[in-house]
Structures are given as C-alpha cells and as structure tokens.
Amino acid sequence: MLHGNSGSIKDFYQQIPVLAKKYKVIAVDTRGQGKSVDTSKKDFTYKLFADDVKALADHLKLNTVNIVGWSDGGNTGLEFALKYLESLNKLITIGANAFPEGVEDKLIKRFTDQMTQLNQLAPPETFNERRLLKIMLTEPGISKRDLNKIKSPVLVIAGDKDVIKPDHTAFISKQIPNAEMKIYKDTTHMVPFEKPDELNADIQRFLEKK
C-alpha cells in the first residue's frame, strides 16, 4: 500500500486492518516521508519510488505483488507497472495522474506559488518540502504509449470531485488495455478517508477477480 505526497501509512488506517484479515499487507512509508528517511540530495521521482518498492519486495522475497496506490502512490504504481511488469500482479490506483497536466489547474497554480515562496526563502529545513512539491509539478511523465504497454489488470479509481481532472482519469483507464474504472460519487481526492468501506470492498473484489 502506497500513500500520497507528504503522507504515511497512517493514511490507510481504515484499510490496513480490514485487508490484513485476508492478505499479507505491506504498508510503506515512501522515502523522505512518514518514518522513512532519505539523506540523499537528489530529486524525488516516481521511478525512484518504484525502484524502492521493488527493492523492498526483493528483500521480502516476494516474486509478485499487488499494489494499492493512492495519489502519489498511484503514480508510483503506474511506474512500477511499466518497469517491473513481471513483478506486478494487479494494480489499484486511487486519484493517480499520468502527467502533471492531469491535475486541476488551480491546484498546480497553488503548488507553483508555494514553490516560488520556498525557493525565495530556501532554508535547508525546507529542502524535503521543496522536493515533494517539485515532484508534483514536474512528474510523472507517462505517455499514452506507456499506458498502452501496461499488461497487468488495473482498477482506476477517483472521486467525482477529485483534483484529478475527470477526463484524465478516463484517459488513463482507456489507455491501459486491462483496466476498469470506478468513479465514487460525492467524493473528493480523499477517497480512503471518505469512502473507506466502499474502497475496501472494491479492492477485495478486484483482487479476487479471476
């Protein structure tokens, strides 16, 4: 389970106990977030995060995994599906985007303004915050052709009031050959918090589907 930008595994407090009854749940704090530290000075990328997930899976001796990724975690899931095809069983994305333009314009403007302010101040303690903002402004860079290459079954979820543009969610679902899409009614980007029971049921239904 992969959380969103600046979050942690705590975001899945309504999912982990339920899913753990049936599955081995591995909840990951992404590097530089939650309890995971990152002492490197390089930019964050979703490909790098996907490499981290693969390294963890290898360490745990897991040949294949299912990934549930919310927001940034969903973007990482898409990159994982592209790079580690043989290691992915099924992918569930919640409020993911394939490129920055898939996010509402007003939110991108807010991120840009925040980035400008932080860069002007630029104290060392805001380094991680700037990296986390930058990744949302510049990443991912997944093309239509890339999405066409994803062979794993994918469930694409978003809220009808999501910050991900509706046509972008539809685009991702349409371009992935084995994808299905579900839009939650009266729901924002905060699907795991606002519709926990529905999400848990959909995750289990999709994972159990032959």
Residue pairs with C-beta under 8 A, 6 or more apart in sequence:
1 9
1 12
1 15
1 16
1 19
1 25
1 26
1 27
1 28
1 67
1 68
1 69
1 73
2 28
2 30
2 49
2 53
2 67
2 68
2 69
2 70
2 72
2 73
2 74
2 76
2 77
3 9
3 11
3 12
3 28
3 29
3 30
3 33
3 34
3 70
3 71
3 72
3 73
4 11
4 70
4 71
4 72
4 73
4 95
5 33
5 71
5 72
5 132
5 135
5 136
6 33
6 129
6 132
7 33
7 34
7 71
7 72
8 29
8 33
8 34
8 35
9 16
9 27
9 28
9 29
9 34
10 34
11 70
11 192
11 193
12 27
12 70
12 192
14 192
14 193
14 196
14 200
15 68
15 192
15 196
15 199
15 200
15 203
16 25
16 27
18 200
19 25
19 200
19 203
19 204
22 204
23 66
23 207
26 56
26 60
26 62
26 65
28 36
28 52
28 53
28 56
29 35
29 36
30 36
30 49
30 52
30 72
30 73
30 76
31 37
31 38
31 44
31 48
31 49
31 52
32 38
32 44
32 128
32 131
32 132
33 132
38 128
41 127
42 48
43 131
43 134
43 135
44 131
44 132
44 134
44 135
45 135
45 139
46 72
46 75
46 76
46 78
46 79
46 135
46 139
46 140
47 79
47 83
49 72
49 76
49 79
50 76
50 77
50 79
50 80
50 83
50 84
51 83
53 65
53 67
53 76
53 80
54 80
54 83
54 84
54 87
57 65
57 87
63 87
64 86
64 87
64 88
64 89
65 87
65 88
65 89
66 88
66 89
66 90
66 91
66 92
66 207
67 77
67 80
67 81
67 88
67 90
67 91
67 92
68 77
68 92
68 94
68 203
69 75
69 76
69 77
69 78
69 91
69 92
69 93
69 94
69 96
70 94
70 95
70 191
70 192
71 94
71 95
71 96
71 189
72 135
72 136
73 94
73 96
74 93
74 94
74 95
74 96
74 97
75 93
75 96
75 97
75 98
75 139
75 140
75 142
77 91
77 92
77 93
77 96
78 91
78 93
78 96
78 98
78 140
78 142
78 147
78 150
78 172
79 140
79 142
80 87
80 88
80 91
81 88
81 91
81 150
81 152
81 154
82 142
82 146
82 149
82 150
85 150
85 151
85 152
88 152
89 152
90 152
90 153
90 154
90 155
90 206
90 207
91 150
91 152
91 153
91 154
91 155
92 154
92 155
92 157
92 202
92 203
92 206
93 154
93 155
93 156
93 157
93 172
94 157
94 158
94 191
94 192
94 199
95 157
95 158
95 159
95 162
95 163
95 164
95 189
95 191
96 156
96 164
96 172
97 103
97 140
97 164
97 168
97 172
98 140
98 142
98 143
98 146
98 147
98 168
98 171
98 172
99 140
99 141
99 142
99 143
100 108
100 136
100 137
100 138
100 139
100 140
101 108
101 168
102 164
102 165
102 168
102 169
102 171
102 172
103 136
103 163
103 164
103 165
103 168
104 163
104 164
104 165
107 163
108 137
111 133
111 136
111 137
112 137
114 133
115 130
115 133
115 134
115 137
118 126
118 129
118 130
118 133
119 130
122 130
144 171
144 175
147 172
147 175
147 176
148 175
148 176
148 177
150 176
150 177
150 178
150 179
151 177
151 178
152 178
153 178
153 179
153 180
153 206
153 209
154 173
154 176
154 178
154 179
154 180
155 179
155 180
155 181
155 182
155 202
155 203
155 206
156 169
156 172
156 173
156 176
156 179
156 180
156 181
156 182
157 181
157 182
157 183
157 184
157 191
157 199
157 202
158 164
158 166
158 169
158 181
158 183
158 184
158 191
159 183
159 184
159 187
159 188
159 189
159 190
159 191
159 194
159 195
160 166
160 183
160 184
160 185
160 186
160 187
161 186
161 187
161 188
162 169
162 187
162 188
162 189
163 188
163 189
164 189
166 183
169 181
169 183
170 181
172 179
173 179
173 180
173 181
180 206
182 202
184 191
184 194
184 195
184 198
184 199
187 194
187 195
188 194
191 199
192 199
